[in-house]
Amino acid sequence: MKSFMLTICLMLSFSLITLAQNSNGVDMASELRESGKIYVVVMVIAVIFIGLAIYLFSIDNRLKKIEKQK
């Protein structure tokens, strides 16, 4: 019951935050979208996240090997 109430409170707070935002949009995002540079930004972020995921999985594999040795 406690987690249910927490979930409801979080959903309400997120909905209030979205209502409080300005509906004009972000000027920087509009300019990037118009010039086509938004795709470059998205690709750079995707490459960074993929690199982090590969790094974390490699660390996990190394730790598993070390745990098996002991």
SVG drawing of the C-alpha trace seen along z (x, -y; Angstrom):
<svg xmlns="http://www.w3.org/2000/svg" viewBox="-2 -30 43 50">
<polyline fill="none" stroke="black" stroke-width="0.4" points="0.0,0.0 2.9,-2.3 4.5,-1.8 1.1,-2.3 0.7,-5.7 4.2,-6.7 3.6,-5.8 0.4,-7.9 2.2,-10.8 5.0,-10.6 2.6,-10.4 0.8,-13.5 4.0,-15.4 5.2,-14.6 1.9,-15.7 2.1,-19.0 5.6,-19.5 4.6,-19.0 1.7,-21.4 4.0,-24.0 6.3,-24.0 6.1,-26.7 4.3,-25.5 6.4,-27.7 9.1,-25.0 12.8,-25.3 14.4,-27.8 17.7,-25.8 15.9,-22.6 13.9,-24.3 17.0,-25.8 18.8,-22.4 15.8,-20.7 15.5,-23.2 19.2,-23.0 19.3,-19.2 21.9,-19.2 19.6,-17.6 20.4,-14.2 24.1,-14.8 23.3,-15.5 21.2,-12.4 23.9,-10.2 26.6,-11.6 24.5,-10.8 23.6,-7.4 27.3,-6.6 28.2,-7.7 25.5,-5.5 26.5,-2.5 30.1,-3.0 29.1,-3.2 27.0,0.0 29.8,1.9 32.2,0.7 29.9,1.7 29.3,5.2 33.0,5.7 33.6,4.8 30.8,7.2 32.4,10.0 35.8,9.3 34.2,9.4 32.5,12.7 35.8,14.2 37.5,12.9 34.6,14.3 34.9,17.7 38.6,17.8 38.2,17.3"/>
</svg>
